[in-house]
């Protein structure tokens, strides 16, 4: 699948980060939707069936990384990028489609990751 046809969902309660990442990733041709709660993000995943999900762990309504199995069920073959501001985050969720980035992140780090796994 070409990079510009891929769909990305961002779930993070930092609205500025969501806006900036979504705007920048859109310039690469990705279809991007951002959500600032876990509940809204999971609903968006069920509807959009994204190729990639960028999810923060500490969200106002739950721990995003704990939802990795639900995300994988809702969108089979999805790649998940777990993000955290804590470089010592517990990385208990592993698998060939689960990746990690430490904040601060930028669109280029996401594009590079997608390029390497697509």
N, C-alpha and C positions, 0 to 999 in steps of 0.2 A: 504494500500500500504506500502510495506517495505521501510525503510529509504534509503537503498542503491539503490533503483530504481527511486528515485525522481529526478526531473530536477529543477535546480536553475539557475536563471539569476540574475546577479549583474549589476546594472547601477550606476556608480559613476565616477566622473572625476578624482579622485585620483587613478592614474594607479597603484601605489605601493599597495594600499589597495586592489584593484581588483585582482591583481596578487596573493597577499598573501592569501586572502580569498578563491579565486578559487583553489589555490594549496592545501590549507589545507582541504577544503570541499571535494575535489576530493579524498583525502586519506580516507574519510569516505565512499566512494563508490558513492557519488552523481555525477550526470552529471552536470557540471557547465560551463557556458559561461559568460564572463564579457564584458561589453561595457562601453566606457567612454563618450558617448553622449546619450542624450535622444532619438534622431532620430534612431540611430543604435540599441539601446536597445528595442525600440518599434517594430522595424522590426524583431529583434531576437525573441521577444515574439510571434509575429504572426507566425513565422516559427517553433519555438521549442515547443510552448504550454507548458510552464513550470508549475510545481506544486507550486513553490515559486519564488517570485521576490523580491530582495533586492534593494531598490531605494533610492538614495539620493535626497534631495529636490532641492538644488541649483546646477544646472548643467549649463554648458556654453550655452546650447541652449534651456533652459526652466526650469520650476519648476516641478520636478519629481512627487511630491505628487499630483499635479493637474491632472496628467494623470492616477490616480487610476481607474476612471471609464472606460477609454479606455483599461487599462490592464485587468480589469475584463471581459470586452466584448471579448477581443482577446483570453483569456484563461479562460473559465468558470471554476469556482471552485478554481481558483488560490488564494494562500495566499500571501499577500503583507507585506513586512517588510519595513516600512518607517524609514530611518536613518537620523540622524542630529547630528551635533556637538553642537547644541544649545539646552540645556536642557529645555528651555522655548519655544521651537518651538510650533507654533500654530497647534494643532492637530484637525483640522476641519474635517478631513476625518476619519470616524469611520465605523465600521461594524465588523461582526464576523470573517472576513478573513483579517482584517487590523491590523497590529501589529506595535509597535514602539521600536526602540533601539537607545540609545544615544551613539555617538562616544566618545571615541574609542571603536570599537566593535571587537570581535574576533570570530573565527569559532565556538568555544564552545558555545557561547551565541546563535548563529544561530542554531546549532545542538540541543541544549536544547529546544529552541522554537519549532522547527520542531517535536521533540519527543513528546512534550506536545499536539500538535495539529494534529497529524497523526494517 
